[in-house]
Amino acid sequence: MRTIVPGPCPYCNTEIEYLYQTENIPYFSDILIISAICPSCGYRYVDTQLLKNTEPVRYELPVTTREDLDVRVVRSMTGVIEIPELGVRIDPGPACEGFVTNVEGVLDRIAQAVRAAVRDGDETEKENGRLLFEKIESVKAGGLPVTLILQDPMGNSALVSDKAEKTVYVADEPDACGE
């Protein structure tokens, strides 16, 4: 189902279209994707929500083969992604967007963020960025096993794979909503 709802941009008040679209992810659940783009000011909004009641979740996926790079990743606005072996943790922030991708797409997003961060960095930051790029490429080639952890206190995120271990997420620190 695809529905377009007109409404004001929250930043510049220009009339924009909010797109609500449902998608079925095999072996998982129907999800709702909500998106909007303002052509006037560039405001973007993307979120995903499961269309069922869910509990907080934590997924752990060992990424040990090239095939693991194809595992579907559904991250909502409240999802936290962590890859401890790379020293990477992606926490939601005020401009956080939900997305549907795969493990390789998550690695590409990390590489893109590092590339932007080191562009104006000092020599140490640039060297650390280069080392992280090498590790990411090694993961993609199947040479460096890592663990992808996805936690969501609202339960709206998922790793869609029989290989991913799903448990109930129990926060030992403030959750993605700051509570």
C-alpha positions as CSV (number, residue, x, y, z in Angstrom):
1,M,0.0,0.0,0.0
2,R,1.2,3.5,-0.9
3,T,-0.3,6.6,0.5
4,I,0.8,10.2,0.0
5,V,-0.3,12.8,2.6
6,P,0.4,16.5,2.1
7,G,1.7,18.5,5.1
8,P,4.0,21.3,6.1
9,C,7.8,21.0,6.2
10,P,8.7,21.2,9.9
11,Y,11.6,23.5,9.1
12,C,10.4,26.0,6.4
13,N,6.7,25.3,6.4
14,T,6.6,24.6,2.6
15,E,3.9,22.2,1.6
16,I,5.5,18.8,1.0
17,E,4.4,15.2,0.5
18,Y,4.8,12.5,3.2
19,L,4.9,9.1,1.7
20,Y,3.6,6.1,3.7
21,Q,4.4,2.8,2.1
22,T,4.0,-0.7,3.4
23,E,6.5,-3.5,2.4
24,N,6.5,-7.2,3.2
25,I,9.8,-8.6,4.2
26,P,9.7,-12.4,3.7
27,Y,10.1,-14.4,6.9
28,F,9.9,-11.2,9.0
29,S,7.0,-8.8,9.1
30,D,5.2,-6.1,7.2
31,I,6.9,-2.7,7.7
32,L,5.8,0.8,7.2
33,I,8.3,3.2,5.5
34,I,7.6,6.9,6.1
35,S,9.5,9.4,4.1
36,A,9.5,13.0,3.0
37,I,11.9,15.4,1.2
38,C,11.5,19.2,1.1
39,P,12.7,20.7,-2.2
40,S,12.9,24.1,-0.6
41,C,15.1,23.6,2.4
42,G,16.4,20.0,1.8
43,Y,14.7,18.6,4.9
44,R,14.6,14.8,4.8
45,Y,12.7,12.3,6.9
46,V,12.8,8.5,6.8
47,D,11.7,6.0,9.3
48,T,10.7,2.4,9.4
49,Q,8.2,0.8,11.8
50,L,7.1,-2.8,12.2
51,L,3.4,-3.2,11.8
52,K,3.0,-5.4,14.8
53,N,3.5,-5.0,18.6
54,T,7.0,-5.9,19.6
55,E,9.3,-6.0,22.6
56,P,12.7,-4.4,22.8
57,V,15.1,-6.5,20.7
58,R,18.8,-7.3,20.4
59,Y,20.3,-9.2,17.4
60,E,23.8,-10.5,17.1
61,L,25.0,-11.7,13.7
62,P,28.4,-13.3,13.2
63,V,29.7,-12.0,9.8
64,T,32.1,-14.6,8.7
65,T,31.5,-15.2,5.0
66,R,30.8,-13.1,1.9
67,E,27.2,-14.5,2.0
68,D,26.6,-12.8,5.4
69,L,27.0,-9.4,3.7
70,D,23.6,-10.1,2.0
71,V,21.7,-10.3,5.3
72,R,18.9,-7.8,5.4
73,V,19.2,-5.0,8.0
74,V,16.1,-3.1,9.0
75,R,17.1,-0.2,11.3
76,S,14.4,2.1,12.7
77,M,15.1,5.6,14.1
78,T,15.7,4.0,17.6
79,G,18.0,1.3,16.4
80,V,21.7,1.1,17.6
81,I,24.2,-0.6,15.4
82,E,27.5,-1.8,16.8
83,I,30.5,-3.7,15.3
84,P,32.9,-4.1,18.3
85,E,35.8,-5.5,16.2
86,L,35.8,-2.3,14.2
87,G,35.3,0.0,17.2
88,V,32.1,1.3,15.6
89,R,28.8,2.2,17.3
90,I,26.1,4.1,15.5
91,D,23.7,5.7,18.0
92,P,20.5,7.4,16.8
93,G,20.5,11.2,17.1
94,P,18.1,14.0,16.3
95,A,18.6,13.6,12.5
96,C,18.6,9.8,12.7
97,E,16.8,8.1,9.8
98,G,15.6,4.6,9.5
99,F,16.7,2.4,6.6
100,V,16.5,-1.0,5.0
101,T,19.7,-2.3,3.6
102,N,22.0,-5.3,4.0
103,V,25.2,-5.8,6.0
104,E,27.4,-4.6,3.1
105,G,25.3,-1.5,3.0
106,V,25.9,-0.8,6.7
107,L,29.6,-1.2,6.1
108,D,29.4,1.2,3.1
109,R,27.5,3.8,5.3
110,I,30.3,3.5,7.9
111,A,33.0,4.0,5.3
112,Q,31.1,7.0,3.9
113,A,30.9,8.6,7.4
114,V,34.6,8.0,8.1
115,R,35.5,9.4,4.7
116,A,33.6,12.6,5.6
117,A,35.1,12.8,9.1
118,V,38.7,12.4,8.0
119,R,38.5,14.8,5.1
120,D,39.5,17.7,7.4
121,G,41.2,15.6,10.1
122,D,44.8,15.7,11.3
123,E,47.4,13.0,10.3
124,T,46.5,10.7,13.2
125,E,42.8,10.9,12.3
126,K,43.5,10.2,8.6
127,E,45.7,7.2,9.5
128,N,43.0,5.8,11.8
129,G,40.5,6.3,9.0
130,R,42.8,4.5,6.6
131,L,43.1,1.5,9.0
132,L,39.3,1.3,9.4
133,F,38.9,1.4,5.6
134,E,41.3,-1.6,5.4
135,K,39.3,-3.5,8.0
136,I,36.0,-2.8,6.2
137,E,37.5,-4.1,3.0
138,S,38.8,-7.2,4.7
139,V,35.3,-7.9,6.2
140,K,33.8,-7.5,2.7
141,A,36.4,-9.9,1.3
142,G,35.5,-12.5,4.0
143,G,39.0,-12.2,5.6
144,L,38.0,-10.5,8.9
145,P,35.1,-12.0,10.9
146,V,33.1,-9.4,12.9
147,T,29.8,-9.3,14.9
148,L,27.1,-7.0,13.9
149,I,24.9,-6.1,16.9
150,L,21.5,-4.4,16.4
151,Q,19.6,-3.2,19.4
152,D,16.3,-1.4,19.5
153,P,14.4,-0.5,22.7
154,M,11.2,0.0,20.6
155,G,11.6,-3.3,18.8
156,N,11.2,-1.8,15.3
157,S,14.6,-3.0,13.9
158,A,15.7,-6.4,12.8
159,L,18.4,-8.6,11.2
160,V,16.5,-11.0,8.8
161,S,18.5,-14.2,8.9
162,D,18.4,-17.6,10.6
163,K,22.0,-17.0,11.6
164,A,21.2,-13.9,13.6
165,E,20.6,-14.6,17.3
166,K,17.6,-12.6,18.6
167,T,17.2,-11.9,22.3
168,V,15.2,-9.4,24.4
169,Y,17.0,-6.2,24.7
170,V,17.7,-5.2,28.3
171,A,19.2,-1.7,28.7
172,D,21.9,-1.3,31.3
173,E,22.2,2.4,30.3
174,P,19.8,5.0,29.0
175,D,18.2,3.7,25.8
176,A,18.1,5.4,22.4
177,C,15.3,7.6,23.6
178,G,17.4,8.8,26.6
179,E,15.2,7.1,29.2
